[in-house]
Amino acid sequence: MRYQKNANVLSFLILLAGSIFMIAPFVWTVSTSMKDQRNVFDMPPKWIPDPFTVKNYTEVWQASPLLNGFMNSLIIVAVVLTVGLLISAMSAYAFGKFDFPFKGVLFLGLLGTMMIPYSVVMIPQYIGFSRLDWVDTLLPLIVPGLFGNIVVIFFLRQYLQGSLPNDLIEAAKIDGCSFPRIFWTIALPIMKPALAAQAALGFMGIWNDFLGPLIYLHTPEKQTIQVLIASMQALYIGQSNYPMIMAAAVIAMVPVILVFFFCQRYFIESLAISGIKG
């Protein structure tokens, strides 16, 4: 018991040190966003702003088109998550509960595409979208995501195999349920925790995406929030105005924090179920 107690104390100290190491940059970002420009590089560093001010938040909102960046990012997130998760759920249900020719080969082929780095397809995609005259629009960031995501399909397939018994599907067929009705009334509600978890992860991934919008979006009014923040120092608020840049970064982090806060229960539940039964 003494050995177990010492191990628990050591584990707690390691986790505490790791949590402090990871949360310190976030705390410093919030602290810097509430300082005056002349106090940013005070020595020794001050974690609590003195004097305390929130003018950076109002000034950065007025100096740059943050609202446009928010709206563009929200449009991409809403469309891609709504349609892409539905397509991924349908694909996962088909691969998990249907029997059809070459099922295993097709699924392995889809998983194999995960090994292709984005840098390989980046230039061909740009050429294709430029010929469609989609450059400097949101379409290159929306359309590919409408066809689902391989990682989401794999996760949902594993989840269904552990949480949706085949006997339940056979019972529904005996009762006269069609395949679409089984999906909408049985499979989809069962996938709710997994879908919520993947929606939270997908939201964070799309919201924080920088490379894609940087490649395709050139007009400031069409840029997403992350590219807009990166261009602030040169275009809107001047050099080295770190408090306003940090204020913009905090504003951009708020939706991600809220989404993760409200979806963390589903995230943990889906991981627990898939880990035990998958």
N, C-alpha and C positions, 0 to 999 in steps of 0.2 A: 504493500500500500504506500510505503514511503517513496518507492521508486516511481509509482504511478503519480503521486502528488508532485514530485520534482519534475516529471515529464510534462504534467499539465501546466505547471508554472513556467517552464521553459517555452512551451508552445505558446502560452499567452504572451510572454515577453516578445517572442519573435513576431507574432501577429500584430502586437501593438506597435513595434518598431516599423513593421512593413506598412501598417495603416498610416502612421505619421509620415513616413517617407512618401506615400502616394497622395495624401491629402494636402501636404504642405504647398505644392504648386498652385492648387486651387485656392487655398486660403490666401496665398500671396497675390494671386490675380485679383481676388475680390478686394483685398486691402489696397492694392495699387490703384484700382479703379475709383477709390474714394479719397485719393490724395491729390494735393496740388502738384503741378508739374515740378516745382522747385524742391519738393520734398521726396521725390521718388528715390534719389540716390543718397539719402541721408545716411551717415555712418555714426553709430551703429544702426543697422536697419530697424525700422519700426514696423512691427506687425499690426499695431493698432494705429490707424491714421490720426495724426494730430497736426493741423486741424482736420476735422472730418467734413467731407463735402460730397454731395451727390450731383453737383452741376455737370460732371463729366457725362452722365447718362443723358441728360437733356440736351447737352451740346452736341454729342455724337449723333443723336437721333435727328437733330436739325441740320448738321453739317453734311451728312451722307444719306443716300437713299436706302436706309436700313429697311424701311417698310417694303420696298420693292424686293429686296433680297429675301425677306421673310416670306412674302407672298409667292415668289418663284420657288423657293424651297418647299413650301407647303403644298403647292400644286404638284410638284414632282412626287413628294412623299405620299400624298393622298391617292393619286392615280395609280402609282406603281404598287403601293401596298394593297389597295382595294382589289385591283384586277390580278396582280401578280400572285398574291396569296391564294385567291380563289383558284387560279389555274394550277398552282402548286398543290393545293389540296386535292383537286380532281386527279392530277397525275399520281400523287401519292396513294390515293384510294385505288386507282387502277393497278398500279404496280404492287400494292400490298394485298389486294383482295380479288383480283381478276386473274384468270389463267388464259393466256393467249400465246401464239407462236412467237418464239425468239424473245420472250419476256426477259430472261436473264441476260441475254446478249445486249438487248437495248438498254437495260438498266446499267450494266457495266460500261457501255459506251457513254451514257450520260455522266456517270461518275468519272470516267476518263477525261472528260472535258474540263474537270476541275483542276487537272494538272497543267493546263495550258495557261501560261502567264498572260496577264493583260497586255503587256508590252508587245507580244507577238501579234495580237489582233488589233492593236490600237491604230496603226496606220491604215490597214485595209478598211476598218470601220470608218475612219475619217474620210477616206476617199469615197466610200459608198454614200455616206451621208452628205458629203459635199455635192455629189452628182444629183442627189435628190433635192438639193437646195435647202437642206435642213440645218446647216451650220448657222450659228447665232440664233437658234430657236431652242425651245425646251424639248423638242421631239427626240433628238438623239439620247437624251437622258431619261425619257419616258418609255419609248417604244420597246427597247430591248428588255426592260423589266416587266412588260406586260405578259411575257411568255413564261413566267415562272423563274424559279431559282433552284439550281441543282441541290444546293445545301439544304434548302427548305424542304424540297421533295424527299430527300433522303431522311431527314429528321422526322417528317410527318409519317413516312412509310414505316419507320421503326416504331413510332408511337402507336400507329394503328395496329401493328402486329401484336403489340403487347396489351392494348386496351380495348380492342374490338374483336370479340370472339367470332369465329366463322359460324358457330351455331346460331348466333343472333341474326346474322345475315340470312341464313337458310330459313329460319323461322319467319323472317319478314317476307321472303319469297313465297313461302307457303301461304301466308296471309294475303298474297296478291300484290305486294309492293313491287313496283318497277325499279330498275337500277337507279334512275335519277331520284326517285323518292327515297330509296334507301340512303343515298348519299346525303340528301338535304335534311332528312328527318332523323337519321341515326348516326351516320359517320361524321357529318359536319359538327353537330353539337358535342360529340365525344372529343373531337379535335380542338375544342375551344381553348383549353389551357395551352396546348402546343402552338396554336395559331397566335394567341396573345403573346406568348414568349417570342415567337419569330417576328411578330409585328414590332415588338419593342426593339429587338436586335436590328431588324430591317430599317426601322425609323432612325436609329442611331447611325447606321451605315450610310443611308442616303443623305441624311441631314449633314453629316460630317464629310461627305465626299468632296474632295477638292480637285483631283486630277481631271475628272470628266468635265465638270463645268469650266475649268480653266482652259481645256482644249476647245470646247465647242461654243462657249459664250464669250462674245467680245464686247457687246454693248453694255455699259454699266447698269442700265435699267433692266437688263435681262439676266444679270448675274445672280447666282445664289448667295446666300448669306456668308458662306465660308470664303468664297472668292472675293466678295465685297470687303470683308474684313481685311484680307491680305492686301488689297489695293488701297486701303484707307491711308496708309502712311504716305503714299506718293501722290494720291489724287485729291484727298479731302481735308485731312486734318494736319498736314505738315509733318516734318521730320521730328522723330523722337518724342512725340506727344503720347507717351506710354499710358498715362491714366485714361485717355479717351479710347485708346486701342484696347486696353483691358476692360473698359466698360462695355465696349461692343462685344468682346469675347464673352463676358458674363451674360449679356442679353441673349447671345446665340446659344449659350449652354442651358438656359432656363427650360425650353421645350424638351430637351433631352432628359434633363433631371426629372421633370414632371412625368414624362412617359415611363421612365424606368421606375419611378416611385409607385405609380399606379399599376404597373404590370409585373412587378417583381414577384408577387404572390403566384401568378400564373407561370412565371419563369421557373421558380423553384419547384412548383407542382409538376410541371411537364418534365423537368429533368429527373425528378424522383421517380415518376411513373415509368418513363422510358428506361431509366437506369436499372430498375428492379425487374421489369417484365420484358424489356426489349431484347 
